[in-house]
Amino acid sequence: MSPASAPSNEPESGTAVQGPTAPVPRGRTGRGPRGSRRPLARFLARRVAIALLLALAITLVTFVLTNLVPGDPVSANLGQQALGDPAIVAQWRTDHGLDRPLPEQYLLHLEGLLHGDLGMSQQSHRPVADDLAEFVPATLELAGTAIIISLVLGVAFGVIAALRRDRLSDHVLRIASLIGISVPTFWLALVAFYVFFFRLQITPGSGRIDPGLSPPPQVTGLYTVDSALAGQWDVFSSAIGHLLAPALVLALYTIGLLTRFTRSAVLEVLGQDYVRAARAKGLPGRVVLFRYILRPALVPIITVAGLAFGSLLSGTVLVEAVFAWPGVGQYAYKSATTLDLPAVMGVGLVVGLVYLVINLVVDVLYGVIDPRVRVS
């Protein structure tokens, strides 16, 4: 019987019809191109809307917390002779907007942010946006290199430890990961700088490049990328040499963390029935590892990696101090000690937005890796 001559008690068009010959409306199921994209599009739209609301909340939190810091920015920025003149003090407060109520200051702050104005640094007497454009790329380069090293080594070590459970290599990797998590980063930075630079002279000194070289033409602010784009290979090799030591120091903790989390995630997946079935079918070990084991285990690994990158980006101040790395950590420290409120708010906003972007990327990767997340 053809669909046109079906009895009147058949389900209406667009509903599910049982039977092997029933047509499947592609636009209303998850199998057609449109149906497969809509859940992911809705998922991304929700995440972007939440991210925008959180960005507004970050501006409010950074503004409130900065203004709750005890201390007087006037005393921190004016000399003793200027503090004795009430006219100078009043003029300084007027110039920096400190004579207005806090709600009005916040609205002016939001208006400036919409125009890309983060205020004027009270120490450098430059726009905070210009200062951050100079220091943030250095920290991004350092933290980005550290997280790449951590992902490659941490995931590889975790998979090896899980696949060789309770063997010698597993015990060695677990002990090494525990040491990596336990060693204080600032102490390791001091030891690495003293041993490998001062004593053995294997690594170059402090800074981003050798003193005799000029920085490459700025495109991204990352010396490795900009020097490669400009074809300045001597600057590129110098930048790589200066980058490896602090990046490895920063990466040690994250390598240990990712090794332990990857091992636990892979062990949990190894006990699933579909992994045993794949092996029983005689599939190659490489296919079983990457398709049936690593993909389901990536969700907790991505979560830890995202949080680790955010902590690396916001917690590099001690390593930057040891290796004289001109990053945002040093800028934040100097701004906080001098009560440079616009600079402190700018750094807080940047760090908050970095965490926000990382969480958004992690959410998107969840939806790409695990289709069940898109419709949850």
Secondary structure, 3 states (H helix, E strand, C coil): CCHHHCCCCCCCCCCCCCCCCCCCCHHHCCCCHHHHHHHHHHHHHHHHHHHHHHHHHHHHHHHHHHHCCCCCHHHHHCCHHHHCCHHHHHHHHHHCCCCCCHHHHHHHHHHHHHCCCCCECCCCCCEHHHHHHHHHHHHHHHHHHHHHHHHHHHHHHHHHHHHCCCCHHHHHHHHHHHHHHHCCHHHHHHHHHHHHHHHCCCCCCCCCCCCCCCCCCCCCCCHHHHHHHHCCHHHHHHHHHHHHHHHHHHHHHHHHHHHHHHHHHHHHHHCCHHHHHHHHCCCCHHHHHHHHHHHHHHHHHHHHHHHHHHHHHHCCHHHHHHCCCCCHHHHHHHHHHCCCHHHHHHHHHHHHHHHHHHHHHHHHHHHHHCHHHHCC
